[in-house]
Amino acid sequence: MTPPVSDASEKRRLVLGIDGGATSTVAILADAATGRELGRGVGGPSNIQAVGEEVALAALDEAVGAAFAAAGVRRAAVAAAALGLAGVDLDGKDVIRAWAARGGLAGKVSVGNDATLLFAAGTPDGWGLAVIAGTGSNALTLDRDGRGGRAGGWGYLMGDEGSAFRLGTLALRAACRAADGIGRPTQLLPALLGRLGSDDPRDFIPAVYRGAWDKAAIAGLAPVVLDLAPTDATARAIFEDEVRELARTAAGAVANGGLAPDGLPVALTGGLLLGNESYRERFLAELRACGVTPGPVGLVDDPAVGAVVLARKLL
């Protein structure tokens, strides 16, 4: 167990690394000199586009406060803080910076999309291709000079190809069409009914539209698709189509960023890419089919560590 840090002079040598997404927010309080983690806090979702400013800022406050509490340190301004937050682009950055200023978060603050953390945590030299496939999906690039490119990140209504939410949504649609006798029969129907604890497909309606199955719950149906893909044609088609679209998105980010596609460092995160080897391997194969040859591939299960790296660089 890390001993508590209580001396006031220590606070000036602390940094915060924050990773916020559509499901949760993680804050790490760390020693600025060594990067050693002193305290970790978890809050709710902080994707400002998905949950709104009030909920997102409350989640950030919750995570930061919990990190200080875990370290045994009274909350105060730290030397530097780096935040990587899903949904933060354009106006979102101003909202987060204003929150950080009001609360006296840190002497120096950087705010970027959550994918930016992957370069620090998952590539050898802090540049390359970063791909997220969790509840949502996104792909970003960073070259050696710090210039970025991107594709995807449009959110669950306009994009999120290859994400868990997308797989869950398509599975539900296929199950409903099968229930109507219009789509081809699929084991997705009984499997999803089993998840719901019902034998009536019409029960999908209140589950989805009255909130019992919210966005996170629908994303949680993705493993049903992955489990059935080897034996069920409909599940296999969803799997193949979405992993292909995720690879096309990643290749688009590489082209948009002007990076050479051969031997490109790649950092991956998100439940689908980290938690399912077949999905990850198929994604890398489809990426090669799109003309991008991965070099070193880093699996990032804790992007907040990358935020700590970036916070220390601010100093």
N, C-alpha and C positions, 0 to 999 in steps of 0.2 A: 504493500500500500504506500502511495506517495505521501510523505509527511506534509502537514498543513503549512501553508506559507502565510505568515501573518504580519511580518515587519513591513511598515509602510514603504520603506525604500525599495522593497522587492517589487512593488506594483509598477514602478517605472520601468522594470525590466521584463514585463510580461507582454505577451501578444495574444490576440484572439484569431482563431480560424473558424469560419462559419460556413457550413454547407446546408443550403435550404432547398427543399423540393416540394413536390406535390403531395407527399405523404408525411414527411417529418423534417425537422430542422436539427442539426447537430452543431454544437459550439464546443471548441476545444480551447481552454486556457493553457498557455504553454510558456516555458522559459524562453525569453528572446534570444539568449546566447546559445542555447543548445537545442532548442526545439522540443525539449522534454515536456510531455504532457503532464499537467498538474491537476487538471479537473475537466470533466466532460459533462455537458448538459444536453438534454433532448427536449425539443418543443414540438408543437404541431406543424402543419403545413405552412410554408411561407412563400409559395408561388403567388405573387401579387396579382397576376392575371386570373388565376383560378379561384382564389379565395377572397380577394379584395384587400385593400390596404389595412383595414382595422385588424382583421384576423392574422394577416401576414406579420404585421409589426408586433402583435401580441405574442406570436410564436417566437419571433426573434428575441424579444424580451425574456420570455420564458426560458429559452435555451441558454442565453447568456447568463441569466441569474443562476440557473442550475449549475453551470460550469464553475462560477465563482464559489457557490456553496459547496460543490464537491471538492474544491481545492482548499476550503477553509479560509477563503479570502473575502473580506468585505468588498462588495462591488465598487469599483472606481475606474477611472479612465486608465487604459493601458497604453503602451507605447505605440502600438500599431494593430490594426485589425484588417483582415481581408475577408470579404464576403463573396461567395459564389452561390447565386440564387437562381433557381429556375424561374423563367418568366421575366427576368430583369433585363430589359433593353430600353433604350430611349428614355421615356418619362419615368419608368420604374427606378432607374438609378437615382434620379433626383429625389424621389420619395424616400428611398433608403438612406441616402446621404443626409437628408433633413432629419430623419429619425436619429441617426448616429450623432449628429451635431446637438440636437436637443438633449439627448441623454448623456452627452460627454463620453461617448464610447471609447475613443482613442485619439491619440495625437495625430496619427496618420491613418487614413482609411482608403481602401480600394474596394470597388463594387463591380462585379462582373457576372456574367452568366455562369451557372453552376458547372458547365462543361469546361470552363477555363481552369478549374481546379485539377482536372485530369492531366493537363500537360505537366504541372508541377509534380503530381504524385505518380504518374504512370508512364512518362517518357524519359529516356536517359538524359536528354539535355534541355527539357522544357519546351519542345516544339514537336509538331507532327499533326496527327489526326486524332481527335477525341470523339468517341461515340457513346451516347447514352441510350439504353433501351431498358427502361423500367416502367413505371406507370405511364410516362410519356417517352418521347424519343427526340433526339437532336444530334447533330453532327457539326463539329467546328474544327477549323485548322488554325495553326499558328506557325509562321515561318521563323527562321533563325533571327530575323530582324524585328520580330514582334508584330508583324502584319497578319491580320486574321481573315479567314473566310468562313462561310457557313452554308448550311442547307438544312431544311427541316425546322423544327422548333415552332411550328405553327399552332400547336395546341390540339386538343382532342376533337374539336369540331372541324378544323381545316387540315389536319395532318396527323402527326404522331404515328406515321407508318412504322410497322415493326415493333410497336410498343405493347406492353401487357394489356393496357386498356383497349387497344385496337383489336388484339386477338380475342379478348373477352367479348367485345361488342359483336364482332363477326360471328363468334360462336353462338351467341344469343340469336342473332338474325337467322343463322342457318337452322337453329333448333325451331324457331317459330315457323319458318317456311316448311320444314319437315312436318311440323304439327298440323299445318294446313293441308298437307298432302300435295304441295306444289313443288317444294324442293325435294331433292333425293333423300331417301332415308339415311339417318346418321345416328351414330351412338352418342353424339353430342346431346341429343334431346334427353334421353334417360339420364345421362351423366349430370346435366345441368339441373334437371328436376330433382335428382338425388341431392345435389348441393342445396337446393331450395327446401328440401324436405316435403315435396308435394308430388302428386301424380297427375296434376292438372296443369297443362302448359299455360292456360290463361292466368295462372298465378304469377307468371313472369311480369305481367302488367303492373300490379300494385308494387311488386318487389322493386322494379326499376323506377317507376314514376312517382312512387310515394316515399322513396328514399331508403328503404331497407337495404337495397343494393345500390350504394352510392358509387362514385367513381372508383374509389379504392377497392370496393368489393367486386366490381366488374373486372378491374385489372387482376384481381385475385382468381378469376376464372381461367386465366391464361394457361396455368398448368394442366387444366383439363384438355385443352387443345394439344399441348405438347405430349401428354400421356397417350392420347388416342391417335396421334398422327401416324404411327407405324402401321395401324390396322384399319383406320377409318379414312375413306377417300375424301370426305368433306373436311375433316380436321387436317389431313395432310395438305390439301390445297390451300387452306388458310395459312398453315405453317410456311409452306413454300413461297406463297405469294408475298407474305409480309416480310419474311427474312430477305427476300429479293429486293423488296422496296426499301428496306433499311439499308441494304448495301448500295442501292442506287442513290439514296440520299447521301451516304458517306462519300461516294465517288463524286457526287455533285459538289460537296464541300471542298474536296481536294481540287477540283477544277476551278471552283470559284476563288479559292485561295492562291491559285497559281503555283501549287507545289508539284515537284517532280513525283510521279506516281510510283516509282520503283524504290523498294527498300524503305518505305515510309514508316517511321515510328508510329505505333498505334496504341492508344490507351482506351480501354473499354470499362464501362461500369453499368450498373442497373441489374435488376433481378434476372431478367431474361438472359443477358449475356454472361453474367457471373454464375447464375444458378443452374443453367442447363447447358451442358457441354455440347450436345448435338446442335442446339440453336447457335451457339458461339462458333462451332466449327463450320456449320453451313453458312453463317454470315461471312466468315473469312474466305470461304470458297467462292461465294457470290461476289465478294469484293474483288477477288482476283479476276473473276469473269467480267467485271466492269472495267478492268484495266488498271487496277491499283494493286500493287504487290506489297503486302505488309512486310516491314522489317521486324524489329523487336516489338512484341505485343505485351503490353502491361495490363494486368487485371487489377483494377482499383476498387477494393471493397470498402475503403474508408476515405472518400474524397476530402473530408474535413482536414485530413493530414496535409493534403496539398494546399489548403487554405492557410495552414500554419506556415508552410514553406513560403508562400507569397507574402504573408504578413511580415515575416522576418526579413524578406528582401526589401520591404519598404523602408527598413532602417539602414 
